[in-house]
Amino acid sequence: MTALVHARALTKRFGDTVALSDVTLDIHAGECVGLLGPNGAGKTTFLSLVEGLRAPTSGTVQLFGGDPRDAASRVRLGSTPQATALPEALKVREVVDYVGAHYPSPAPAARIVEEFDLGALLGKQCGALSGGQQRRVAVALAFVGDPRLVLLDEPTTGLDVDARRALWDAVRARHAAGCAVVVTSHHLEEIEQLAQRVVVIDGGTVRADDTLGSIVSSVARRRVTLRGVTAEQVTAIDPAASVTADGDALTVVLADSDAFVRALVAQRLPFADLAVRGATLEEAFLTLTKGAA
């Protein structure tokens, strides 16, 4: 399968600072990939190299088989950076038409307006929009050229919960129609909602690259909730366990939940309402990034 993005040993330095180090990564048609990492991890730098906004210090990156700095390679690419500045004097309708005119085969404007719920905004000047409305327009513009690949850097910054979920629905619709999507986000829920594959970047290097489920299951931690026992009784069984209390309920995070439950039974402790589940994406992320520090 030919990769839409083909990066090999990709490195980017800014003076003495290594923003990206030896990253090898492919992104294929139809994927929805979440780039996850703390501030300064290298996520935005990676996107800037894919977009041709910067040149790598070493290594190579190809976009649709060509050089990202070549405009012809970017014809089927859409993007929304972290910070966007829409032309304040233009109406939203004019901006959508203007952007579409720069592509040989743009998406039907009516489809973009419907999917991203822009109808009520079309007659408004961009400068009169709220921050959340401007962000919604900026993300919609990434899809105006009917791209094969879209890069979304923190797409729901400034949106409330309802607006965020509506935007997720629109992005999912475009992905279901065949558009590959790469999304960076500080919202772990956003990655869980959108991405099937997760790439964890920290310190400029790739720490993990797998399906969402595989990354979560790779973290050998389990969360046990129960009542009827004390924190002291729990730590007597497993001194390494993390215990938090909420009233008379305890949440215990530990490596071996089976051994813990067996010990509860063997010691005849009066536990109740016991439930066990695997790690969350947040726990996996913290384990991967802290473990690399």
HELIX and SHEET records of a PDB file:
HELIX    1   1 LYS A   43  VAL A   50  1                                   8    
HELIX    2   2 ALA A   71  ARG A   74  5                                   4    
HELIX    3   3 VAL A   92  GLY A  100  1                                   9    
HELIX    4   4 ALA A  109  GLU A  115  1                                   7    
HELIX    5   5 GLY A  119  LEU A  121  5                                   3    
HELIX    6   6 CYS A  126  ALA A  128  5                                   3    
HELIX    7   7 GLY A  131  LEU A  141  1                                  11    
HELIX    8   8 VAL A  161  ALA A  176  1                                  16    
HELIX    9   9 LEU A  188  LEU A  194  1                                   7    
HELIX   10  10 LEU A  212  SER A  217  1                                   6    
HELIX   11  11 ALA A  231  ILE A  237  1                                   7    
HELIX   12  12 SER A  257  ALA A  266  1                                  10    
HELIX   13  13 LEU A  281  ALA A  292  1                                  12    
SHEET    1   A 3 THR A  17  HIS A  28  0                                        
SHEET    2   A 3 ALA A   3  PHE A  14 -1                                        
SHEET    3   A 3 SER A  58  LEU A  63 -1                                        
SHEET    1   B 6 LEU A  77  THR A  80  0                                        
SHEET    2   B 6 LEU A 149  ASP A 153  1                                        
SHEET    3   B 6 ALA A 180  THR A 184  1                                        
SHEET    4   B 6 CYS A  32  LEU A  36  1                                        
SHEET    5   B 6 ARG A 197  ASP A 202  1                                        
SHEET    6   B 6 THR A 205  THR A 211 -1                                        
SHEET    1   C 4 SER A 242  ASP A 246  0                                        
SHEET    2   C 4 ALA A 249  LEU A 254 -1                                        
SHEET    3   C 4 ARG A 222  ARG A 227 -1                                        
SHEET    4   C 4 ALA A 272  ARG A 277 -1                                        
END                                                                             
